[in-house]
Amino acid sequence: MKSYKKFGFTLIELLAVIIILAIVALIATPIILDVVEDARISAGKSEAQMILGGINNYCATEDIKYQMDNSYTKICTSDMDVNDVPTMVNLGNAEIISINYDGTKLTKLVIESNNHKFTLCASGQFAMDDEECDDDGDVALVGDPIIEKAKELVYSNDTCKTDGTTYQYMDGCYIKGNPTNNYLWYSGFLWRIMGINADGTIRMITDENVTSIYWGGTYTAQNWDDSYAKDWLNNYFYSRLKGNNIIKEEIWCSETTTDINSARTTCTNNLSTETAKVGLITLDEYNLAGGISSYLNIGQYQWTMTPYNSSLAWYVNDNGNADTLDGSSLHGLRAVINVNFDVIITGGNGTLGATWSSESGPYILNEDKSVEITGKLNGKSTSGEYVMYAGKKYRVVDKDSNGNTKLILDGYYEEPSGTIYEMSYGSNNTFSTETGIGQKLNSDVLNWLTNNNETEKAKLVSNYTWYQNGLGGEIYNYEESLDEENPTRSIQATVGLIRVGEMLSSQSSSILTKGYTTISNYNNANEYWTMTPYNANPSATFVVIDGGDAYFGLVLLNSSIRPVIVVNSDVTITGGNGTWSNPYQI
């Protein structure tokens, strides 16, 4: 009897295949539609920008023609209407909904392209669909108020959580322990949301020391209002924060304690009477949050604003333990601010990793980081933001009066083998391009930073003026180190070093966490030289140690090199948004 092979599918098998295909379609269709929609929006924005550029170029050309011949009939007048635009620029599939030209510039332009409406704002950006232009002429931010995110972290049924993850302080509600979802990116720095204050504002602290300076002078620990720490935070630091009008001014608590375990929830005998925009944590807050086991321990030396007595102030060391030192000692400052409850979160989910996006990574506060930025570096960047130059990552230190931008390498100079290079400062603490560390910086290090590429070198200020002013001895004010009006010395060079008291003159958060891939730890950092001499000894210069502290090191000892460069005022950004994951490309 013949046997026959079975061909085809049974009805049940066909139904199973159909069901599987339907499930795949259900999963894939939204993803595909999202991709298509994103492409449509991107194309629409590009078309709107092209039309705007075409109109502006046409009108500029007309002005030149009119200057050469007053009988020339201009289209770019206050009578311009939507029908005039096709004669200026190819509209493609776009349509001009409305336009207004006041005789010198566009004051209104609404374009429909790829099923979306694009409205020109005064800044030159386009608001899309229901978005609006804000009072500053930028696209109004769209997102959730920060209060909603903060409530998720600390509230349960509109009251402070009672599950051991929060603590109460000064009638506010704050995070306790070591959460992984309270990270936030604001104005060039990574912050941690601490909680909600009694007045509804949101308390935040930087996830790194933003500098390392003397707290004050000898016997000043009970005078926060006149301290160098308060002055630096509220003048130097605050003035460099982008959109700092969101920060509320208030009185900060400076209350003496001799108890290392102090965990007071009120401020009964406050020694501070003046308001300020920026402050530090108290020893009480550190302990209430969980101390060494909390997110407030980041493996760096950091001052608190709590006095021990008239001479000593409390600080936290790189192991997370509290201790006291005289105000005439250097430690890091970890800035604390209170922002308005209605400030907008525009992206992220509060977590942290090596890659950030609109959906994951730190919350993005009060700015749009979903777009690629272009334009002059000195006009777009702010202190703390990341920049990629010649294949190496830097952070913005500051911008000078000539529009040049100072950058510090987010790492250390390395040998060809990849080993971090260490060397002595020189025979004394005088910085020179002829000998010692200054010579090394402006020869081998310069070539390493630029890949010995002349095009890259041309972006740098080759004769930048670097200043050397000493600290220490009897001089504790950070302003002495930064004085450029009456400097002790000035040197012309291409590559230099950071000064004590400048922004980022501590250890970078991204260095301490190995690019945000591990818990912050001083073992991930290296000690490095600064530009600032120690006044009391010509054989000593200040060094930033791995724990973010600063001290004076003998110049004959070996330390790492963290180069600082200055890029020209005409250097432009070609992409990126200034974050760790997507630095500005120049």
RAKA-V644603 format. One record per helix or strand of 3 or more residues. SS is the DSSP state (H for helix, E for strand). FROM is the first residue (numbers start at 1). TO is the last residue. Records with the same first field share a line. If there is no record, write none. Layout:
BEGIN
SS: FROM-TO + FROM-TO
END
This chain:
BEGIN
H: 11-68 + 82-85 + 146-154 + 224-226 + 228-239 + 244-246 + 283-288 + 291-293 + 377-380 + 436-450 + 454-457 + 478-482 + 509-512 + 522-524
E: 95-101 + 106-113 + 116-120 + 126-128 + 166-169 + 172-175 + 183-186 + 189-196 + 202-206 + 211-214 + 302-307 + 312-316 + 322-326 + 330-333 + 336-339 + 344-347 + 363-365 + 386-389 + 392-399 + 405-409 + 464-468 + 489-493 + 528-534 + 540-544 + 550-554 + 564-567
END
